[in-house]
Amino acid sequence: MASKDKRPQIVFIDDDAKAGDLMLRFIDEKKYRYEIFKNPDHAMEFINANHIDLVVTDLRMPGMTGMEVLAEVKNKDADIPVIMMTAFSTVDNAIEALRLGAADFIKKPYDMDELLILIEKTLQHHNLETENLLLKRQLSDEQHRYGMLGKSESMQKVYSMIEKIADIRCNVILEGESGCGKELAARAIHYQSSVADRPFIVIDCGSLTDSLLESELFGHEKGAFTGAMQSKMGLLEMASGGTVFLDEICNISDAMQTKLMRVVQEQVVQRVGGIKPVAIDVRFVVATNRNLEEMVAQDKFRHDLYHRLNVVKMRMPSLTERKDDIPELIQHFVNHFADRFNRNVKGFDASSVQQLCEYEWPGNVRELRNLVERHVALADSELLSLEGLPTINPKGNAIDADLPTLEELDRRYILKLLEKYSNNREKTATALGINKSTLWRRLQQYQKLTDSDG
């Protein structure tokens, strides 16, 4: 029986008790479930009896070696990532482990922060690969060929454009409001192409500082900056042969735009602290909820980068422009969350569907998805109704000012925190547990609603 606990399950194996004690002290129990073993045989008994998301094992141990652990784990499930811990003298063995299927390795002695970052990165990469695999399977089904729902005229134009450009390997700019499905369109472009089996990597440009974005994109050499304990391949190298999706590209600095332009133009990267250029073959699909052409005219975005990226421009329609698709989207999300939450829910009543179709949806499909999720989670009958819960009216306001919607409560809370931190967005975003880009988009949405009310 599958566990209801969604935290990743990690197995840590090291015959050195001090290593296990360090892991106990530093690992975040809120983020991970973990089991620590000194005996690799006992560890394998646990692995064979449970669902495992990641194994971290020492290379040299009495009895079963790390290489043998790797082989048995991969025999059980080839998709389970394994991180190998190794002393400097056995690095060659670790490299051999990579060839045999290990996800990564770390040299002893290591800093615990370094190991925890590697664990997080490995899990993120594994989740991305799993997600891509599921999407590829979904896109092989003709009914969900593009990974998007909707038969409206505006969506038919989107599908037609995807068909035309999928195999051209040209760069693409996706424009559209937040929440309208730009990332889904980028995925569809990649998975309809002849390189669908190559990497598809998503990078949120708005959530990273310049230095972090540069390191993530280009990679770095050992010692390039404080904390760079070992060389790291950048995401652009990893994506070679495939597609990179740069979300919210409008948020990157002028300096980063200059560096990115050279990569787009010459298809070479240079790691931070490195001197040797590395050739890549990457298709760039970029997204923005702002008009890049206007930003170029205002000197807020480099014209040379814009023209390198703007081979094809594709606009994703807002939900207001495709209202014929709303009933199908509602039912899809109802079915999805009813299954996820184990709720016996069939759908919304006809009156509620009509109200949802008349609403303006400033948050687009993302807002619709969240609303359906909330109602299914709180459902106490098979048929959902908007009457029993505070929700929305066609103008997008709370039905009852004394019973605000969850969106309205979110808005009030965010603005209160912003006031508390004297409009410091970084501190506010940290307190909310979201990134600055997400906070910025929320505030922009609140401003639009305020302007429309005025």
C-alpha positions in Angstrom: 0.0 0.0 0.0 1.4 3.4 -1.0 2.2 5.9 1.7 0.0 9.0 1.9 3.1 10.9 3.1 4.3 12.9 0.0 7.8 13.7 1.4 10.6 12.0 -0.6 11.9 8.9 1.0 15.7 8.9 1.3 17.9 6.0 2.3 21.4 6.9 3.7 24.1 4.2 4.0 27.5 4.6 5.6 29.3 2.3 8.0 30.7 5.4 9.7 28.3 6.2 12.6 29.4 9.9 12.6 28.2 10.4 9.1 24.8 9.1 10.0 24.7 11.3 13.1 25.5 14.4 10.9 22.7 13.5 8.6 20.3 13.2 11.5 21.3 16.7 12.8 21.1 18.5 9.5 18.4 16.9 7.3 15.1 18.8 7.2 12.4 16.4 8.6 9.6 18.6 7.1 10.9 18.1 3.6 12.1 14.5 3.7 11.5 11.0 5.2 14.8 9.2 5.8 16.2 6.0 7.0 19.9 5.7 8.1 21.8 2.5 7.9 25.3 1.4 8.9 24.8 -2.1 7.4 24.1 -2.1 3.6 22.4 -5.5 3.8 19.8 -4.1 6.2 19.5 -1.1 4.0 18.7 -3.3 1.0 16.0 -5.1 2.9 14.3 -1.8 3.6 14.8 -0.6 0.0 13.3 -3.8 -1.4 10.2 -3.5 0.8 9.4 0.2 0.3 9.0 2.9 -2.3 12.3 4.8 -2.4 13.0 8.2 -4.0 16.8 8.5 -3.4 19.7 6.4 -2.1 22.9 8.0 -0.8 25.6 5.4 -0.2 29.2 5.2 0.7 31.4 3.5 -1.8 33.7 1.5 0.5 32.0 -0.5 3.2 32.6 -3.9 4.8 30.5 -6.6 3.3 28.5 -5.1 0.5 30.2 -2.3 -1.4 28.6 0.9 -2.7 28.9 -0.5 -6.3 27.0 -3.6 -5.2 24.3 -1.4 -3.6 24.0 0.5 -6.8 23.6 -2.7 -8.9 20.9 -4.1 -6.6 19.0 -0.7 -6.4 19.0 -0.5 -10.2 17.9 -4.1 -10.4 14.9 -3.3 -8.2 14.0 0.0 -10.0 16.3 1.5 -12.6 14.7 5.0 -12.1 15.8 5.3 -8.4 18.6 7.9 -8.3 21.8 6.9 -6.3 24.4 9.4 -5.0 27.8 7.9 -4.3 30.0 9.2 -1.4 33.7 8.5 -2.0 37.1 9.4 -0.7 39.5 11.3 -3.0 41.5 8.2 -3.6 38.5 6.4 -5.1 37.2 9.1 -7.4 37.9 6.8 -10.4 35.5 4.2 -8.9 32.9 6.9 -8.5 33.2 7.9 -12.1 32.7 4.2 -13.0 29.6 4.3 -10.8 28.3 7.2 -12.9 28.8 5.1 -16.0 26.8 2.3 -14.4 23.9 4.5 -13.5 24.7 6.6 -10.4 23.1 10.0 -10.5 26.1 11.8 -9.0 28.9 11.5 -6.5 30.4 13.7 -3.7 33.9 13.5 -2.4 34.7 13.0 1.3 35.1 14.9 3.5 32.1 16.9 2.4 30.2 19.8 3.9 26.7 18.8 5.0 25.2 21.9 3.2 26.9 20.7 0.0 25.4 17.2 0.4 21.9 18.5 1.1 22.1 20.8 -1.9 23.2 17.8 -4.1 20.3 15.8 -2.6 17.8 18.5 -3.5 19.2 19.0 -7.0 19.1 15.2 -7.7 15.5 14.9 -6.5 14.5 17.9 -8.6 16.2 16.5 -11.7 14.6 13.1 -11.1 11.1 14.7 -10.7 11.7 16.6 -13.9 12.6 13.4 -15.8 9.6 11.6 -14.4 7.3 14.5 -15.3 8.8 14.6 -18.8 8.3 10.8 -19.2 4.6 11.1 -18.1 4.0 14.0 -20.5 5.6 12.1 -23.4 3.2 9.2 -22.6 0.3 11.6 -22.5 1.3 13.3 -25.7 1.4 9.9 -27.4 -2.4 9.7 -26.8 -4.1 11.5 -29.7 -6.8 12.9 -27.4 -4.2 14.7 -25.3 -1.7 15.2 -28.1 -0.6 18.6 -27.0 -0.9 18.2 -23.3 -3.6 21.0 -23.3 -7.4 20.9 -23.2 -9.6 23.0 -25.4 -11.4 22.8 -28.7 -12.0 26.6 -29.1 -10.9 28.4 -32.2 -8.1 30.2 -30.4 -6.7 26.9 -29.1 -7.0 25.4 -32.6 -4.7 28.2 -33.8 -2.2 27.3 -31.0 -2.2 23.6 -32.0 -1.8 24.5 -35.7 1.2 26.8 -34.8 2.8 24.0 -32.7 2.5 21.6 -35.7 4.2 24.1 -38.0 7.2 24.9 -35.8 7.8 21.7 -33.8 10.5 20.3 -36.2 12.0 23.6 -37.4 14.3 23.9 -34.4 13.8 27.7 -34.4 13.7 29.9 -31.3 10.3 30.8 -30.1 8.8 33.7 -27.9 5.6 32.7 -26.1 3.6 35.7 -24.9 0.5 35.7 -22.8 -0.9 36.5 -19.3 0.3 34.6 -16.2 -1.5 31.3 -15.9 -2.5 30.8 -19.5 -0.4 27.8 -20.2 2.9 29.1 -21.8 4.9 26.3 -20.2 2.5 23.6 -21.5 2.9 25.1 -25.0 6.7 25.0 -24.7 6.5 21.3 -23.7 4.2 20.5 -26.6 6.6 22.2 -29.1 9.4 20.0 -27.8 7.5 16.7 -27.5 6.0 17.1 -31.0 9.5 17.5 -32.4 11.9 14.9 -33.7 14.1 15.4 -30.6 11.3 14.5 -28.1 13.6 12.0 -26.5 16.2 14.7 -25.8 16.2 16.9 -22.6 13.5 19.5 -22.0 14.7 21.8 -19.2 12.7 24.6 -17.5 14.4 27.6 -15.9 12.5 30.3 -14.0 14.5 33.5 -14.7 12.5 35.5 -12.2 13.3 33.4 -9.2 17.1 33.5 -9.4 19.7 36.3 -8.8 22.2 37.0 -11.6 25.0 35.0 -10.0 22.7 32.0 -9.3 21.2 32.2 -12.8 24.6 32.3 -14.4 25.8 29.3 -12.4 22.7 27.3 -13.2 22.7 28.2 -16.9 26.5 27.9 -17.7 27.8 25.8 -14.8 31.0 26.5 -13.0 34.5 25.2 -12.3 35.7 24.1 -8.9 36.8 27.1 -6.9 35.1 29.6 -9.2 33.5 31.2 -6.1 33.0 30.5 -2.4 31.2 27.2 -2.0 32.1 25.9 -5.5 33.6 22.6 -4.1 33.5 20.8 -7.4 32.9 21.5 -11.1 29.3 21.5 -12.2 27.8 21.2 -15.6 25.3 23.9 -16.5 21.7 23.3 -17.5 22.5 24.5 -21.1 25.1 21.8 -21.4 22.7 19.3 -20.0 20.0 20.3 -22.5 22.2 20.0 -25.5 20.3 18.4 -28.3 17.0 19.4 -26.8 15.1 22.4 -25.6 15.5 25.0 -22.9 12.4 26.9 -21.7 13.3 30.2 -20.1 10.3 31.4 -18.2 9.8 35.1 -17.4 12.8 36.1 -19.5 11.7 39.8 -19.1 13.1 39.7 -15.6 16.8 39.1 -16.3 19.3 41.9 -16.0 21.0 43.7 -18.9 24.3 42.0 -18.0 22.7 38.5 -18.2 20.9 39.4 -21.4 24.4 40.2 -22.9 25.8 36.8 -21.8 22.7 35.0 -23.0 22.8 36.7 -26.4 26.2 35.3 -27.1 25.0 31.8 -26.2 21.9 32.0 -28.4 24.0 33.4 -31.3 27.1 31.2 -31.1 25.7 28.1 -29.4 28.7 27.9 -27.0 28.8 28.3 -23.2 31.7 29.0 -20.9 31.5 27.8 -17.3 31.9 30.4 -14.5 35.6 30.4 -13.7 36.4 28.4 -16.9 38.4 29.3 -20.0 37.3 26.6 -22.4 34.1 27.2 -24.5 31.8 24.3 -24.7 29.7 23.7 -27.9 26.0 23.1 -27.4 22.9 22.5 -29.6 19.9 24.1 -27.8 16.6 25.4 -29.0 15.4 28.3 -26.9 11.7 28.8 -26.1 11.2 31.8 -23.9 8.1 33.1 -22.2 7.0 36.5 -20.9 3.8 38.0 -19.6 5.0 41.4 -20.8 5.3 42.8 -24.3 9.0 42.4 -25.2 8.7 44.5 -28.3 7.5 47.4 -26.1 10.3 46.7 -23.6 12.8 46.9 -26.5 11.4 50.3 -27.5 11.8 51.5 -23.9 15.4 50.2 -23.7 14.3 47.7 -21.0 15.3 44.7 -23.1 18.2 44.3 -25.5 17.1 44.5 -29.1 19.9 42.2 -30.3 18.8 39.4 -27.9 15.1 40.0 -28.8 15.7 39.6 -32.5 17.8 36.5 -31.9 14.9 34.9 -30.0 12.1 36.3 -32.1 12.2 33.9 -35.0 8.6 32.9 -34.2 6.3 34.7 -31.8 3.3 32.8 -30.5 0.6 34.2 -28.2 -1.3 32.1 -25.7 -4.9 33.2 -25.4 -6.3 34.2 -22.0 -9.1 32.1 -20.5 -11.5 35.0 -21.3 -10.7 34.5 -25.0 -11.5 30.8 -24.9 -14.6 30.6 -22.6 -16.0 27.8 -24.7 -13.3 25.6 -23.2 -14.2 26.4 -19.5 -16.8 23.5 -19.0 -14.3 21.0 -20.3 -11.5 22.4 -18.1 -13.8 22.4 -15.1 -14.7 18.8 -15.5 -11.1 17.8 -16.1 -9.9 19.5 -12.9 -12.9 18.0 -11.0 -11.9 14.5 -12.1 -8.3 15.1 -11.3 -8.8 16.4 -7.8 -11.6 13.9 -6.9 -9.1 11.2 -7.7 -6.2 12.9 -5.9 -8.3 13.7 -2.7 -10.3 10.5 -2.9 -13.6 12.4 -3.1 -16.8 11.1 -4.6 -17.4 14.2 -6.7 -19.1 14.2 -10.1 -18.9 17.9 -11.0 -20.5 21.4 -10.5 -24.3 22.0 -10.9 -25.4 23.8 -14.1 -25.9 27.2 -12.4 -22.4 27.1 -11.0 -20.9 26.2 -14.3 -22.7 29.1 -15.9 -21.3 31.5 -13.2 -17.8 30.1 -13.8 -18.2 30.7 -17.5 -19.2 34.3 -17.0 -16.3 35.1 -14.6 -13.4 37.1 -16.1 -10.6 34.9 -14.7 -7.7 37.4 -14.2 -5.5 34.4 -13.1 -6.5 32.4 -16.2 -6.4 28.6 -16.2 -4.2 28.5 -13.0 -6.9 30.4 -11.1 -9.7 28.1 -12.4 -7.6 25.1 -11.4 -7.1 26.5 -7.9 -10.8 27.2 -7.4 -11.8 23.7 -8.5 -9.2 22.2 -6.2 -10.5 24.2 -3.2 -14.1 23.2 -3.8 -13.3 19.5 -4.4 -11.2 19.4 -1.2 -14.0 20.9 0.9 -16.8 18.9 -0.9 -19.5 17.1 1.1 -21.7 15.9 -1.8 -21.3 14.5 -5.3 -22.5 17.7 -6.9 -20.6 20.9 -6.2 -22.2 24.3 -5.9 -20.8 27.8 -5.6 -23.7 28.7 -3.2 -22.3 26.9 -0.2 -18.9 28.6 -0.2 -17.6 32.1 -0.5 -16.5 32.4 -4.1 -16.7 34.7 -7.1 -19.3 36.6 -9.2 -19.0 37.5 -12.9 -17.1 40.7 -12.1 -14.5 38.9 -10.1 -15.4 40.3 -6.6 -16.3 38.5 -3.5 -20.0 37.6 -3.3 -20.2 38.7 0.3 -17.8 41.3 1.7 -18.1 39.6 5.1 -17.3 36.2 3.6 -14.2 36.9 1.5 -12.9 34.3 -0.9 -9.6 32.5 -0.2 -8.1 34.7 -3.0 -9.2 37.8 -1.2 -7.8 36.5 2.1 -4.6 35.8 0.3 -4.5 39.3 -1.1 -5.1 40.9 2.3 -2.5 38.7 4.0 0.2 39.5 1.4 -0.5 43.2 1.5 -0.4 43.2 5.3 3.0 41.4 5.3 4.3 43.8 2.7 3.3 46.7 5.0 4.9 44.9 7.9 8.2 44.7 6.1 8.1 48.3 4.8 7.5 47.2 1.2 10.6 45.0 1.2 9.6 42.3 -1.3 12.4 40.0 -0.6 11.6 39.7 3.1 7.9 39.5 2.2 8.4 36.7 -0.3 10.6 34.8 2.3 7.9 35.1 4.9 5.3 33.8 2.5 7.5 30.9 1.3 7.3 32.0 -2.3 9.9 33.5 -4.7 10.1 37.2 -5.6 8.8 36.6 -9.1 5.6 35.0 -7.8 5.1 37.9 -5.4 5.7 40.4 -8.2 3.0 38.7 -10.3 0.5 38.6 -7.4 1.0 42.4 -6.8 0.6 43.1 -10.5 -2.7 41.2 -10.5 -3.9 43.1 -7.5 -3.1 46.3 -9.2 -5.1 45.3 -12.3 -8.1 44.5 -10.1 -7.7 47.8 -8.3 -7.5 49.8 -11.6 -10.6 48.0 -13.0 -12.6 48.7 -9.8 -11.6 52.4 -10.0 
